[in-house]
Amino acid sequence: MMMRMKLQPEAIGSGMTSQRVRDRLVERLRAGTGNGEGIRDERVLNAIRTVPRHLFVDEALATRAYEDTALPIGHGQTISQPWVVAKMTEAVLEGAPNKVLEIGTGSGYQAAVLAALGLEVHTVERIGELLRTARKRFRTLGMNIRSKHDDGRIGWPENGPFDAIIVTAAAPALVDALTSQLAAGGNLIAPVGGAGSQSLMKLHKDAEGQITQEVLAPVVFVPLLSGMID
Ligand code: SAH
């Protein structure tokens, strides 16, 4: 307890999680990173600058929160790499959405970035404990995000259709139930593939309901699993 109280002001208050460190991450995203081109959408960069990512990881990892890397969040899951969050968020915004569905709440960071953009966010998580922690973070930040403990492969039919859908865990193929809950004019962004190699896919549904698909980037996500656990 004593140790914690001593360490916190340095680790959290001024040093590795300061606004300056966050700004540096934003500049790195703008320039582009190892796995992809730069992020150009200023709204997205601003949201990344605003949302305190260090509050979405364990205190022991807070000093690494503004590195452009995925980090463990327990239960074998990870908070996504900031570049991937930014890339997915850019693709979500293309359809000028209002109501967005996320599958795989995890830490809650991606949902918080979407909420910071003024979107109405719905998010589904299969691991109860992760969802409870994420909900506490939303409350602390005063973010009004709708969430549900469920197997997200069924989507959230009662609240659909959604102007955009973002899946943050990888499946061997796009999930039909989710595609059917996507509104006309919207994008569904999802990693598709096995454990080794995945592609971040963008599925677009046009005004007539016609579907086109595009590969955005190679990515590595944890798998989309079935069922729920406490
Ligand atoms: N968007 C998260 C990323 C978390 S990792 C973030 O910003 O932190 C992916 C998450 O998807 C994990 O928490 C995992 O439990 C969850 N997940 C995997 N399969 C799922 C399913 N069928 N339904 C809902 N969530 C699922």
Residues whose N, C-alpha, C, O or C-beta is under 5 A from the ligand:
A	BS01	SAH	Q77 T78 I79 S80 I103 G104 T105 G106 S107 G108 Y109 Q110 V124 E125 R126 I127 D150 D151 G152 R153 T168 A169 P223 L224 L225 S226
